[in-house]
Amino acid sequence: MSQGLIPATILTGFLGAGKTTLLKRVLTEAHGQKIAVIENEFGEENIDNDILVSDTNEQIIQMNNGCVCCTIREDLRTTLSDLAAKRRKGELDFERVVIETTGLADPGPVAQTFFMDDEIAESYLLDSVLTLVDAKHAEEQLNSRQEARMQVGFADQIFISKADLVEPAAVEALMHRIKHMNPRAPIQTAHFGEVALAKVFDLRGFNLNAKLEIDPDFLKADAHDHGHHHHDHDHEHGEHCDHPHHHAHDDDVKSFVFRADKPFNPAKLEDFLGAIVQVYGPKMLRYKGVLHMKGTDKKVIFQGVHQMMGSDLGPKWMPGEKKQSKMVFIGIDLPKEVLMQGLEGCLA
């Protein structure tokens, strides 16, 4: 059994969004993968009522298809380190971990566990945050619950469940709204948890890799918004007729993209980002960038969650490739102008 890093997936989403349905399907399907599920869920919809024997006191249960389930009664760190220790000793056999968070949680601290703690980082590799959004109740949840908006901002992949219960136009408007909050997560509808495992595992959302996917429509929309900044207000009426859902919601979870062709001055950028994270860290959900830095012919890749930030040297810029920095920030009421101007000021 290989003792490489164990990939971990965080599954989040509001109560009733179908996390348990998705998990059951992943757990009971004969895909030949041995998965350990950690349930951090104190709601009524615990998995074990259906799949597992409920009256057991044993915290860790090995299922017949080789999956392992445990409900957290202590903190996540302890559970993860216990599981890794049992796996090393050969007492438990599993290839990956899925952590189901409670419907009201900010997935941030769960994600940070994998970066902050050396022991956890030696055993696990955080793969991605998956967020389930319930099409029927999303509008109301996103309007009224900041946690729901934060879960969208955190996601590496978003699944919309119960899309069959609402009009296609409503699903379309929901997707549009989500893209403004998080332009880097692909969105897909999931019918009763029927999702290809390739869309669930090994997504490498937390990889410091040189690919920075940002929804191209978002970038177009972004440019299009800027074009209309200084127009007369009578023009706006016409525009809204074309796009009835264009800016129906001004969510506090927003994203923006910074681009620059000039290289960054590394010391200035490090100071500026350090200061920003000190002040705005709790409001910064995910941020990621591929940077053109003065003094190196390699791409510099950086990303962060809340206050935790990491960077790495990536591959060399290819001959003829346009050297350009591109960063995306997703957060709650982040001061876009302050960030944009500050980043401009860090260019060499």
Secondary structure as UniProt FT lines:
FT   STRAND          6..13
FT   TURN            15..16
FT   HELIX           19..28
FT   STRAND          35..40
FT   HELIX           47..49
FT   TURN            54..55
FT   STRAND          60..62
FT   TURN            64..65
FT   STRAND          68..71
FT   HELIX           76..88
FT   TURN            89..90
FT   STRAND          96..101
FT   TURN            103..104
FT   HELIX           107..116
FT   HELIX           118..123
FT   STRAND          124..134
FT   TURN            135..137
FT   HELIX           138..144
FT   HELIX           146..154
FT   STRAND          157..161
FT   HELIX           163..165
FT   HELIX           168..181
FT   TURN            183..184
FT   STRAND          187..191
FT   TURN            192..193
FT   HELIX           197..199
FT   TURN            205..206
FT   HELIX           216..227
FT   TURN            228..230
FT   HELIX           233..242
FT   TURN            244..247
FT   STRAND          253..260
FT   HELIX           266..280
FT   HELIX           281..283
FT   STRAND          284..293
FT   TURN            294..295
FT   STRAND          298..305
FT   TURN            306..307
FT   STRAND          308..316
FT   TURN            319..320
FT   STRAND          325..332
FT   HELIX           336..344
FT   TURN            345..346
//
